[in-house]
Structure formats: structure tokens, C-alpha cells
Amino acid sequence: MSLLTGLGVALIVAIHTVVAVVLTRFFRLQLDTDWGAAIYVLVLIPLALLVSAALLSGLLGLGGNVGGRDVVLQLIIVLPLSLGITIDVFWMPAPEEIELSDAA
């Protein structure tokens, strides 16, 4: 793996981690049940990361040839998803501590 490929993969992982954190926080704040947020996090975020990976690696050419399909899925989908959930659950304040304004 070349340096440019490694930097492309690192950029994709960083972008995906931010996306996973933001979407996890959004689902935890907006949904009233714990199970609903968990299901959305485990279904919709990987789908969003898969679409983003196709755009970033396919159209923009980031990442290059990292290895097999399993390596790509673990690096680009599983690692950022687990980092995003971990950051949101253990570092951010709990959803009960956040006050949402009624702007409707």
C-alpha cells in the first residue's frame, strides 16, 4: 500500500467517523426509544457510509487498492461506525441532558 493510498483511506475513515458521530447523535436525540435509535444506527448509518464510500473511492478515486472486500468493509464501514458510536455514547452528554427548542 502506497503512502497516497494510506492517506486516502485515512481521509475516508476520518470523514466516515464524523458522519457516524453526527448521525448517531441525531438518532439518539430525535427518537424517543432506545431500541429505535439502536436499530436506525445499525441499519441506516452503515448504508450511508456505504454510499459515501462509493462516492469517495469511486468518483474521487480516494483509497486506491487496499486489499480484499473484507479489509475495505472493516476499514471503511465497521471501524468508523464503531468509533462514531463509541464517541457519541461515552464522550458526548446523554440525550436526557440536552434541551431541544420547539421551533415549529
Rosetta constraint file for C-alpha pairs under 8 A:
AtomPair CA 1 CA 5 HARMONIC 6.23 0.50
AtomPair CA 1 CA 6 HARMONIC 6.72 0.50
AtomPair CA 1 CA 65 HARMONIC 7.50 0.50
AtomPair CA 1 CA 66 HARMONIC 6.51 0.50
AtomPair CA 2 CA 6 HARMONIC 6.29 0.50
AtomPair CA 3 CA 7 HARMONIC 6.17 0.50
AtomPair CA 4 CA 8 HARMONIC 6.16 0.50
AtomPair CA 4 CA 63 HARMONIC 7.89 0.50
AtomPair CA 5 CA 9 HARMONIC 6.20 0.50
AtomPair CA 5 CA 62 HARMONIC 7.13 0.50
AtomPair CA 5 CA 63 HARMONIC 4.92 0.50
AtomPair CA 5 CA 64 HARMONIC 5.27 0.50
AtomPair CA 5 CA 65 HARMONIC 7.29 0.50
AtomPair CA 5 CA 66 HARMONIC 7.38 0.50
AtomPair CA 6 CA 10 HARMONIC 6.07 0.50
AtomPair CA 6 CA 63 HARMONIC 6.79 0.50
AtomPair CA 7 CA 11 HARMONIC 6.09 0.50
AtomPair CA 7 CA 63 HARMONIC 7.43 0.50
AtomPair CA 8 CA 12 HARMONIC 6.25 0.50
AtomPair CA 8 CA 62 HARMONIC 4.77 0.50
AtomPair CA 8 CA 63 HARMONIC 4.33 0.50
AtomPair CA 8 CA 64 HARMONIC 7.42 0.50
AtomPair CA 9 CA 13 HARMONIC 6.11 0.50
AtomPair CA 9 CA 62 HARMONIC 6.84 0.50
AtomPair CA 9 CA 63 HARMONIC 4.53 0.50
AtomPair CA 9 CA 64 HARMONIC 7.90 0.50
AtomPair CA 9 CA 75 HARMONIC 7.97 0.50
AtomPair CA 9 CA 76 HARMONIC 7.60 0.50
AtomPair CA 10 CA 14 HARMONIC 6.10 0.50
AtomPair CA 11 CA 15 HARMONIC 6.15 0.50
AtomPair CA 12 CA 16 HARMONIC 5.98 0.50
AtomPair CA 12 CA 53 HARMONIC 7.30 0.50
AtomPair CA 12 CA 56 HARMONIC 7.18 0.50
AtomPair CA 12 CA 62 HARMONIC 7.57 0.50
AtomPair CA 12 CA 63 HARMONIC 7.44 0.50
AtomPair CA 12 CA 76 HARMONIC 6.84 0.50
AtomPair CA 13 CA 17 HARMONIC 5.99 0.50
AtomPair CA 13 CA 75 HARMONIC 7.06 0.50
AtomPair CA 13 CA 76 HARMONIC 5.71 0.50
AtomPair CA 13 CA 79 HARMONIC 7.62 0.50
AtomPair CA 13 CA 80 HARMONIC 5.89 0.50
AtomPair CA 14 CA 18 HARMONIC 6.40 0.50
AtomPair CA 14 CA 80 HARMONIC 7.44 0.50
AtomPair CA 15 CA 19 HARMONIC 6.27 0.50
AtomPair CA 16 CA 20 HARMONIC 6.00 0.50
AtomPair CA 16 CA 49 HARMONIC 6.32 0.50
AtomPair CA 16 CA 52 HARMONIC 7.86 0.50
AtomPair CA 16 CA 76 HARMONIC 7.30 0.50
AtomPair CA 16 CA 77 HARMONIC 7.61 0.50
AtomPair CA 16 CA 80 HARMONIC 5.57 0.50
AtomPair CA 16 CA 81 HARMONIC 7.53 0.50
AtomPair CA 17 CA 21 HARMONIC 6.16 0.50
AtomPair CA 17 CA 80 HARMONIC 4.35 0.50
AtomPair CA 17 CA 81 HARMONIC 6.47 0.50
AtomPair CA 17 CA 83 HARMONIC 6.34 0.50
AtomPair CA 17 CA 84 HARMONIC 5.24 0.50
AtomPair CA 18 CA 22 HARMONIC 6.17 0.50
AtomPair CA 18 CA 84 HARMONIC 6.87 0.50
AtomPair CA 19 CA 23 HARMONIC 6.05 0.50
AtomPair CA 19 CA 49 HARMONIC 7.82 0.50
AtomPair CA 19 CA 84 HARMONIC 7.75 0.50
AtomPair CA 20 CA 24 HARMONIC 5.87 0.50
AtomPair CA 20 CA 45 HARMONIC 6.38 0.50
AtomPair CA 20 CA 49 HARMONIC 7.92 0.50
AtomPair CA 20 CA 80 HARMONIC 6.69 0.50
AtomPair CA 20 CA 81 HARMONIC 5.61 0.50
AtomPair CA 20 CA 83 HARMONIC 7.93 0.50
AtomPair CA 20 CA 84 HARMONIC 4.75 0.50
AtomPair CA 20 CA 85 HARMONIC 6.95 0.50
AtomPair CA 21 CA 25 HARMONIC 6.10 0.50
AtomPair CA 21 CA 83 HARMONIC 7.92 0.50
AtomPair CA 21 CA 84 HARMONIC 4.23 0.50
AtomPair CA 21 CA 85 HARMONIC 6.27 0.50
AtomPair CA 21 CA 87 HARMONIC 6.75 0.50
AtomPair CA 21 CA 88 HARMONIC 5.87 0.50
AtomPair CA 22 CA 26 HARMONIC 6.11 0.50
AtomPair CA 22 CA 84 HARMONIC 7.97 0.50
AtomPair CA 23 CA 27 HARMONIC 6.13 0.50
AtomPair CA 23 CA 41 HARMONIC 7.55 0.50
AtomPair CA 23 CA 45 HARMONIC 6.90 0.50
AtomPair CA 24 CA 28 HARMONIC 6.10 0.50
AtomPair CA 24 CA 37 HARMONIC 7.85 0.50
AtomPair CA 24 CA 41 HARMONIC 5.98 0.50
AtomPair CA 24 CA 45 HARMONIC 7.81 0.50
AtomPair CA 24 CA 84 HARMONIC 7.20 0.50
AtomPair CA 24 CA 85 HARMONIC 6.40 0.50
AtomPair CA 24 CA 88 HARMONIC 6.80 0.50
AtomPair CA 25 CA 29 HARMONIC 6.07 0.50
AtomPair CA 25 CA 88 HARMONIC 6.28 0.50
AtomPair CA 26 CA 30 HARMONIC 6.02 0.50
AtomPair CA 27 CA 31 HARMONIC 5.76 0.50
AtomPair CA 27 CA 37 HARMONIC 5.31 0.50
AtomPair CA 27 CA 40 HARMONIC 7.06 0.50
AtomPair CA 27 CA 41 HARMONIC 7.10 0.50
AtomPair CA 28 CA 32 HARMONIC 7.87 0.50
AtomPair CA 28 CA 34 HARMONIC 7.50 0.50
AtomPair CA 28 CA 37 HARMONIC 5.42 0.50
AtomPair CA 28 CA 95 HARMONIC 6.52 0.50
AtomPair CA 29 CA 95 HARMONIC 5.46 0.50
AtomPair CA 29 CA 98 HARMONIC 8.00 0.50
AtomPair CA 31 CA 36 HARMONIC 6.51 0.50
AtomPair CA 31 CA 37 HARMONIC 5.96 0.50
AtomPair CA 32 CA 36 HARMONIC 7.57 0.50
AtomPair CA 32 CA 37 HARMONIC 8.00 0.50
AtomPair CA 33 CA 37 HARMONIC 6.55 0.50
AtomPair CA 34 CA 38 HARMONIC 6.22 0.50
AtomPair CA 35 CA 39 HARMONIC 6.06 0.50
AtomPair CA 36 CA 40 HARMONIC 6.18 0.50
AtomPair CA 37 CA 41 HARMONIC 5.95 0.50
AtomPair CA 38 CA 42 HARMONIC 6.11 0.50
AtomPair CA 39 CA 43 HARMONIC 6.03 0.50
AtomPair CA 40 CA 44 HARMONIC 5.33 0.50
AtomPair CA 40 CA 45 HARMONIC 7.22 0.50
AtomPair CA 41 CA 45 HARMONIC 5.42 0.50
AtomPair CA 41 CA 46 HARMONIC 7.84 0.50
AtomPair CA 42 CA 46 HARMONIC 6.67 0.50
AtomPair CA 43 CA 47 HARMONIC 6.55 0.50
AtomPair CA 44 CA 48 HARMONIC 6.16 0.50
AtomPair CA 45 CA 49 HARMONIC 6.08 0.50
AtomPair CA 45 CA 81 HARMONIC 7.47 0.50
AtomPair CA 46 CA 50 HARMONIC 5.99 0.50
AtomPair CA 46 CA 77 HARMONIC 6.30 0.50
AtomPair CA 46 CA 78 HARMONIC 7.96 0.50
AtomPair CA 46 CA 81 HARMONIC 7.16 0.50
AtomPair CA 47 CA 51 HARMONIC 6.33 0.50
AtomPair CA 48 CA 52 HARMONIC 6.10 0.50
AtomPair CA 49 CA 53 HARMONIC 5.90 0.50
AtomPair CA 49 CA 76 HARMONIC 7.70 0.50
AtomPair CA 49 CA 77 HARMONIC 6.12 0.50
AtomPair CA 50 CA 54 HARMONIC 6.22 0.50
AtomPair CA 50 CA 77 HARMONIC 6.88 0.50
AtomPair CA 51 CA 55 HARMONIC 6.31 0.50
AtomPair CA 52 CA 56 HARMONIC 5.98 0.50
AtomPair CA 53 CA 57 HARMONIC 5.69 0.50
AtomPair CA 53 CA 58 HARMONIC 7.61 0.50
AtomPair CA 53 CA 76 HARMONIC 7.04 0.50
AtomPair CA 54 CA 58 HARMONIC 5.22 0.50
AtomPair CA 54 CA 59 HARMONIC 7.39 0.50
AtomPair CA 55 CA 59 HARMONIC 5.26 0.50
AtomPair CA 55 CA 60 HARMONIC 6.79 0.50
AtomPair CA 56 CA 60 HARMONIC 5.17 0.50
AtomPair CA 56 CA 61 HARMONIC 6.53 0.50
AtomPair CA 56 CA 62 HARMONIC 5.89 0.50
AtomPair CA 57 CA 61 HARMONIC 4.67 0.50
AtomPair CA 57 CA 62 HARMONIC 4.54 0.50
AtomPair CA 57 CA 63 HARMONIC 5.78 0.50
AtomPair CA 57 CA 64 HARMONIC 7.17 0.50
AtomPair CA 58 CA 62 HARMONIC 7.41 0.50
AtomPair CA 66 CA 71 HARMONIC 7.26 0.50
AtomPair CA 66 CA 72 HARMONIC 6.76 0.50
AtomPair CA 67 CA 71 HARMONIC 6.05 0.50
AtomPair CA 67 CA 72 HARMONIC 6.91 0.50
AtomPair CA 68 CA 72 HARMONIC 6.52 0.50
AtomPair CA 69 CA 73 HARMONIC 6.16 0.50
AtomPair CA 70 CA 74 HARMONIC 6.15 0.50
AtomPair CA 71 CA 75 HARMONIC 6.04 0.50
AtomPair CA 72 CA 76 HARMONIC 5.66 0.50
AtomPair CA 72 CA 77 HARMONIC 7.67 0.50
AtomPair CA 73 CA 77 HARMONIC 5.20 0.50
AtomPair CA 73 CA 78 HARMONIC 6.43 0.50
AtomPair CA 74 CA 78 HARMONIC 4.73 0.50
AtomPair CA 74 CA 79 HARMONIC 5.93 0.50
AtomPair CA 75 CA 79 HARMONIC 5.43 0.50
AtomPair CA 75 CA 80 HARMONIC 7.46 0.50
AtomPair CA 76 CA 80 HARMONIC 6.55 0.50
AtomPair CA 77 CA 81 HARMONIC 6.05 0.50
AtomPair CA 78 CA 82 HARMONIC 6.04 0.50
AtomPair CA 79 CA 83 HARMONIC 6.09 0.50
AtomPair CA 80 CA 84 HARMONIC 5.83 0.50
AtomPair CA 81 CA 85 HARMONIC 6.17 0.50
AtomPair CA 82 CA 86 HARMONIC 6.04 0.50
AtomPair CA 83 CA 87 HARMONIC 6.03 0.50
AtomPair CA 84 CA 88 HARMONIC 6.17 0.50
AtomPair CA 85 CA 89 HARMONIC 5.99 0.50
AtomPair CA 86 CA 90 HARMONIC 5.80 0.50
AtomPair CA 86 CA 91 HARMONIC 7.59 0.50
AtomPair CA 87 CA 91 HARMONIC 5.17 0.50
AtomPair CA 87 CA 92 HARMONIC 6.76 0.50
AtomPair CA 88 CA 92 HARMONIC 5.09 0.50
AtomPair CA 88 CA 93 HARMONIC 7.97 0.50
AtomPair CA 89 CA 93 HARMONIC 7.86 0.50
AtomPair CA 89 CA 94 HARMONIC 7.42 0.50
AtomPair CA 93 CA 97 HARMONIC 6.49 0.50
AtomPair CA 93 CA 98 HARMONIC 7.42 0.50
AtomPair CA 94 CA 98 HARMONIC 7.09 0.50
